[in-house]
Amino acid sequence: MVNPVDRPTATAGSLSDVSADSEPQTNPIAIWALGTSLVFGSVFAVLFGHIALHQIHRTKQRGTWMAIVGVTLGYVEIVLLIPWVIWIINLSTYVNSLE
């Protein structure tokens, strides 16, 4: 049995108002990782995804799947971007050699 004196008391506005059962918040950087992987670019998605994964591991927040999807799509975009850049460089070299 718990002694009533040992129980913490909650006052208005104190941190002990929050129950221990409350769900952790979703990491906002994980949301950014997913969003940038779909909209802006691969480098930002990888960067935000790795930062979010580190924060999620440290703070036990939610959003792991968003960070992983952002990192994965970011790396896929990078892998697909490299041959395209090489093709553009070769094409411009070929066009310049015709002149």
N, C-alpha and C positions, 0 to 999 in steps of 0.2 A: 504494500500500500504506500502511496506517495504522501508524504507529509505536506499539508497545504502551505507551509512556510517555504518549502523548497520550490514550489511552482512559481515560474516567472509570471509577473502580472503585466498585462498589456495596457498601455495608456494610449489615449488618442494620438495618432500620428507617430507612434513608435514602430520600429521595425518588427517587433514581435507580433504585430497585428496580422502579418502574413502567415497563413498556416503552412506547415511543413509539407502539406499535400499539394500545394500549388504547383502547376506545371511550369517548367522553365521556359523562358521566352525563346523565340527563334532568333538566331544570330543574324543581324541585319547585313553583315558582310557576306554571308552565305547567299542571301537574296541578291545582293549585288553581283556575286560570282555567277549565279545562274542567269541573271538578266544580261550581263555583259557578254556571256558566252552566246546568247541568242541574238543580241542586237549589235554591240559595238565591235568587239574584237577579241582575239585569242589571248593576247599578252595580258590584258587586264583581267580576263576570266581566270587565268592560271594564277596570277598574283593574288587576286581577291579570294580565290578558292583555297589556296594554301594558308593565307592569313586566317580565314574563317575556320578551317580545320584545326589550326593551332588553338584558336580561341575557344572553339567548341570543346576540344579535348581538355582545356584548362578549366573552363567555367561550367562544363556540363550543360550547355545550352542545346537547343534543338537546331536542326537545319543541316545535319550531316549529309543527307542525300542531296541537298541543293549544292553544297560545296563540292561534293564528289562529281556530280553531273557537270558543274561549271568547269572544274579542272579537266575532266575527261573531254568535254567538247572543246575546251581551249586547246588542249594538246592535239586533238584531231584536226582542228582548224590550222594549227601550225604545221602539222605534217602535210596537209593538203596545200598549204600556201607555198611551201618550199619549192615543189616542182613547177608551180605556176610562175614564181619569180624567176626561176632558171629558164623557163620557156620564154618569158618576156625579154630577158637579157639576151638570149640566143637570137630571138626574132629581131631585136633592135640591132644586134651586131650584123645579122644577115642583111637587113635593109640598108645599113650604113656601108656595107661592102659593095652594094650594087651601084652606089653613086660614083 
